[in-house]
Amino acid sequence: MPYLRRLFLVPPDFEDALSADLWSAGTLGVRSDAAPDGRVLLEAWFAPEAPAVEIDWPGTELTAEEVVPETDWLAVYRERAQPFAVASTLFVDPREPEEPAVAVPEGRTLLRLPARAAFGIGSHESTSLALELIETLDLAGKAVLDAGTGTGVLCFAALLRGARLAVGYDVDPASPFHARDNSRLNGFRPLLFAGFSHALRDAPRFDLALINIVPEQILPEMPALTRQLLPGGELILSGILSERGRQVLDRMRGLGYGEVDRREAGDWVAFRVAPPSGTP
């Protein structure tokens, strides 16, 4: 299906208001960038038959409108994808399994994660930051929960660090199937399911929870997720814009968890949080 692409220039003060209007008008997605004149460039995508958008915000204008043919962006990505190092110990190959083998740098472990769906393969800062924090832990004999597992990459990293059990789930019903395929490619056996945290047994059973999900989606579930943790259990939280970091930490303090470690890159931050030492 083709898409209708509209570009708007808007003063920064009106960016949120116009974005809200665009969502109300049925946009399929909005992306923002800085414009050379100090305004914000909003790129909004609509179905081809979408009606015109009425805009009456001062200093705002529609600068372009065009129908764009449907494109398989993942196919374009796959053509350009090359293996890459991530964190300190991993080497991700996003190509298809039949591609020729590549030399793995000394001291790194190969993860084969074909770029077949938009679930993340470790190239985004939010995932790489979580991987960096996982690498700081000795997980020998530990049980790990991965909320929003995507490709399963965080589960795999936990198993490589010695975890005896890794359970991953995702609200996207396709994700566990994709993660299962990746598990077979890499010789891992995490437990995977599609659904929400309330599908888990309501009893503490995990030593560590891995959460790479934007705060708006996961913060309401945090009380339920922390109840899944054994005494002294910790969490690694990623998918957090730096400007939202304080909000996330404040929420975790309210649940009895304080910051132990963090990693930052670009606009993103990840935290490792734990209850105070000696807390039962």
ZAKE-167741 format. One line per field, with one value per residue (C-alpha): x, y, z; residue in one letter. Coordinates in pm, 1 decimal. Example, Ala and Ser with C-alpha at 12.3 -4.5 7.8 and 13.67 -1.06 7.14 Angstrom:
ZAKE-167741
xx	[1230.0 1367.0];
yy	[-450.0 -106.0];
zz	[780.0 714.0];
aa	[A S];
//
This chain:
ZAKE-167741
xx	[0.0 134.1 143.5 73.6 370.2 320.0 588.0 508.1 723.5 616.2 760.0 898.5 630.7 358.1 526.4 334.0 2.7 37.4 154.3 -161.2 -372.3 -198.6 -272.5 -634.3 -639.4 -536.1 -162.3 13.8 327.6 509.6 880.9 1038.9 1370.4 1523.2 1474.7 1743.7 1522.8 1482.9 1145.6 1069.7 1013.0 732.4 707.6 366.6 247.8 -113.7 -319.7 -343.1 -709.7 -661.9 -839.4 -654.2 -529.0 -646.0 -365.0 -411.0 -106.0 91.4 408.0 308.7 293.8 253.9 567.1 527.7 271.0 340.4 230.4 516.8 515.4 522.4 878.6 1010.4 1249.2 1375.6 1470.5 1668.6 1831.0 1914.9 2095.4 2319.4 2343.8 2690.1 2808.5 2899.5 3043.7 2814.7 2897.0 3229.5 3183.3 2928.4 2945.4 2608.4 2555.1 2222.0 2251.6 2059.4 2200.4 2300.5 2540.9 2913.3 3059.8 3248.1 3555.5 3458.5 3698.2 3895.0 3722.0 3372.9 3083.2 2886.3 2510.0 2320.0 2014.1 1873.5 1705.7 1366.3 1141.0 1153.2 1233.3 1588.9 1920.3 2137.4 2232.0 2010.7 2155.9 1877.2 1961.9 2339.0 2322.6 2123.6 2378.9 2661.8 2496.2 2428.7 2798.4 2886.5 2697.4 2780.9 2451.0 2568.8 2272.0 2035.8 1683.6 1623.0 1302.7 1312.5 1008.0 963.0 1204.2 1191.5 1457.6 1557.4 1897.4 1886.1 1784.9 2082.2 2318.9 2192.4 2242.0 2593.9 2660.1 2564.0 2191.6 2030.0 1691.8 1580.7 1212.4 1118.8 780.1 645.1 305.0 375.9 253.0 514.1 809.8 840.4 836.7 1116.1 1307.4 1254.9 1412.1 1706.4 1736.3 1775.8 2031.9 2242.8 2186.3 1994.6 1680.9 1499.4 1131.9 928.3 566.4 341.7 139.6 163.1 328.1 4.9 43.7 336.1 281.5 216.6 514.7 876.9 1098.2 1351.5 1684.6 1696.0 1445.1 1553.3 1321.9 1400.0 1067.5 979.3 856.8 505.0 443.8 618.9 590.0 226.9 342.7 639.4 462.1 362.8 710.8 888.5 665.0 823.1 1165.3 1321.2 1451.7 1746.3 1643.6 1754.4 1632.4 1805.2 1592.6 1655.1 1458.1 1471.4 1538.5 1783.8 1523.5 1293.6 1561.1 1471.8 1104.2 1192.6 1429.4 1171.0 916.7 1162.4 1250.1 880.9 892.1 1198.1 1475.3 1774.5 2026.3 2333.7 2481.4 2401.8 2515.4 2450.8 2482.7 2338.2 1993.0 1949.8 2021.9 1994.1 1988.9 2061.3 1849.6 1834.0 1678.3 1897.8 2156.2 2011.6 1648.7 1456.3];
yy	[0.0 346.5 616.6 989.9 1181.6 1535.3 1770.2 2052.0 2332.5 2434.4 2658.3 2446.5 2572.9 2423.0 2090.0 1884.0 2048.4 1989.5 1632.0 1571.4 1718.7 1492.0 1183.2 1295.3 1331.7 966.8 980.3 643.4 792.0 1119.4 1194.2 1526.7 1690.5 2032.4 2267.1 2517.3 2817.9 2721.5 2557.7 2185.7 1970.0 1719.2 1430.7 1264.1 955.1 888.1 647.4 771.5 867.5 1068.9 1407.4 1736.5 1847.0 2188.2 2376.8 2710.4 2723.0 3051.1 3013.1 2664.6 2559.1 2250.4 2242.6 1918.7 1651.1 1343.0 984.0 744.6 387.1 109.6 11.3 -291.9 -96.6 -413.1 -550.1 -232.6 -267.3 -634.0 -545.1 -304.2 -491.7 -596.6 -773.0 -536.9 -538.5 -442.7 -387.5 -542.5 -910.6 -957.4 -963.4 -953.7 -1087.2 -949.2 -1128.3 -1438.5 -1774.1 -1882.7 -1589.5 -1676.5 -1698.1 -1397.7 -1377.8 -1306.9 -1071.5 -1233.6 -1212.2 -1169.7 -1414.0 -1438.5 -1383.1 -1450.4 -1223.1 -1198.7 -862.0 -1004.2 -783.9 -455.4 -606.2 -476.1 -656.1 -458.1 -172.1 83.6 260.5 140.8 -224.4 -181.3 3.9 -280.5 -528.2 -327.0 -344.3 -717.6 -769.9 -624.7 -903.9 -1262.2 -1438.5 -1793.0 -1992.1 -1692.5 -1675.1 -1381.0 -1225.0 -1027.2 -802.2 -699.1 -963.4 -870.8 -1077.5 -1241.4 -1071.5 -975.6 -1330.2 -1459.9 -1218.5 -1331.0 -1697.5 -1620.7 -1466.6 -1796.9 -1760.9 -2099.6 -1973.7 -1693.7 -1620.6 -1367.6 -1229.7 -963.7 -813.4 -843.4 -1195.4 -1232.8 -1155.6 -1488.8 -1678.4 -1458.4 -1499.8 -1876.2 -1890.2 -1688.5 -1923.1 -2218.9 -2037.8 -1964.3 -2279.9 -2119.3 -2241.0 -1951.2 -1985.3 -1750.3 -1642.7 -1368.1 -1172.3 -946.3 -971.7 -1087.0 -1415.8 -1496.8 -1689.5 -1437.5 -1539.9 -1422.8 -1634.3 -1412.2 -1267.8 -1008.4 -838.7 -688.8 -415.3 -239.4 -61.8 307.8 439.4 524.7 155.8 -11.4 213.9 111.7 -252.9 -197.6 -294.9 -629.4 -687.0 -611.5 -867.8 -1127.7 -1064.5 -1268.0 -1081.4 -868.5 -899.0 -627.6 -466.4 -331.9 -57.4 77.2 235.3 559.8 902.9 1091.3 1361.5 1095.8 936.5 1122.8 1030.6 661.4 668.9 851.1 582.4 305.3 475.1 469.1 93.0 54.9 48.2 277.5 333.8 108.9 171.6 346.1 371.6 660.9 707.9 980.4 1072.7 744.7 618.2 277.1 201.6 -92.0 -59.5 -267.5 -255.9 -112.8 -356.3 -574.3 -519.9 -845.9];
zz	[0.0 -82.7 183.3 192.3 334.5 467.6 596.6 837.4 974.9 1323.1 1599.0 1886.4 2125.8 1907.2 1823.2 2078.6 1996.4 1621.4 1680.3 1883.7 1601.4 1349.5 1559.0 1587.9 1208.2 1170.0 1108.0 1099.0 1251.2 1315.5 1317.3 1417.3 1326.1 1376.7 1080.7 969.3 1049.7 1416.3 1372.2 1394.7 1086.6 1144.0 898.5 917.3 728.3 633.0 429.0 65.7 99.7 420.0 413.3 432.6 773.7 889.3 1064.6 1239.9 1467.5 1427.5 1222.1 1104.2 740.0 526.1 308.8 113.5 39.4 -172.2 -223.6 -154.2 -292.0 -33.7 53.4 240.0 461.1 626.1 283.3 218.1 559.0 499.9 179.6 370.4 701.0 808.3 1125.7 1406.0 1758.1 2045.2 2412.5 2514.4 2435.1 2156.8 1777.2 1599.7 1248.1 1113.4 778.6 674.5 794.2 444.2 407.9 423.3 772.6 904.0 1123.3 1483.3 1665.6 1944.9 2280.2 2133.0 2103.4 1779.9 1791.8 1470.4 1462.2 1106.9 1050.5 959.1 1171.9 1359.2 1699.8 1743.4 1704.1 1941.8 1711.5 1888.7 2192.7 2420.9 2353.7 2355.5 2688.8 2843.6 2707.7 2861.0 3203.1 3169.6 3100.0 3440.5 3620.8 3711.9 3651.3 3723.6 3852.3 3834.2 3691.7 3456.2 3321.3 2994.4 2950.3 2585.4 2458.7 2088.9 1914.0 2241.9 2244.3 2613.6 2707.8 2510.5 2680.6 3022.2 2933.6 2813.8 3157.1 3318.5 3388.4 3454.2 3329.5 3099.3 3043.1 2774.4 2680.2 2446.6 2374.6 2001.6 1914.8 1639.0 1863.9 2051.6 1722.4 1591.7 1919.4 1903.7 1556.3 1685.2 1984.3 1750.9 1540.6 1847.0 2050.3 2338.1 2515.0 2682.1 2766.5 2547.5 2531.6 2392.9 2645.0 2949.1 3289.1 3455.5 3266.2 3497.6 3818.2 4095.5 4309.6 4337.2 4115.1 3934.0 4042.7 3763.8 3534.5 3201.1 3073.2 2745.9 2696.9 2684.5 3024.6 2903.9 2832.9 3123.3 3430.3 3499.5 3509.7 3740.1 4065.0 3911.4 3769.6 4096.4 4267.7 4038.6 4194.2 4470.9 4780.1 4671.7 4304.8 4064.3 3742.7 3432.7 3277.7 2928.7 2644.6 2843.1 2697.0 2917.9 2981.7 3130.1 3349.6 3668.8 3633.2 3600.7 3899.7 4111.7 4027.1 4116.9 4447.7 4530.2 4480.6 4700.6 4438.7 4405.1 4127.3 4138.6 3794.2 3467.5 3106.7 2866.2 2490.2 2270.4 2399.5 2588.1 2938.1 3106.4 3478.4 3702.9 4016.3 4333.6 4680.5 4955.0 5085.8 5354.9 5249.4 5298.8];
aa	[M P Y L R R L F L V P P D F E D A L S A D L W S A G T L G V R S D A A P D G R V L L E A W F A P E A P A V E I D W P G T E L T A E E V V P E T D W L A V Y R E R A Q P F A V A S T L F V D P R E P E E P A V A V P E G R T L L R L P A R A A F G I G S H E S T S L A L E L I E T L D L A G K A V L D A G T G T G V L C F A A L L R G A R L A V G Y D V D P A S P F H A R D N S R L N G F R P L L F A G F S H A L R D A P R F D L A L I N I V P E Q I L P E M P A L T R Q L L P G G E L I L S G I L S E R G R Q V L D R M R G L G Y G E V D R R E A G D W V A F R V A P P S G T P];
//
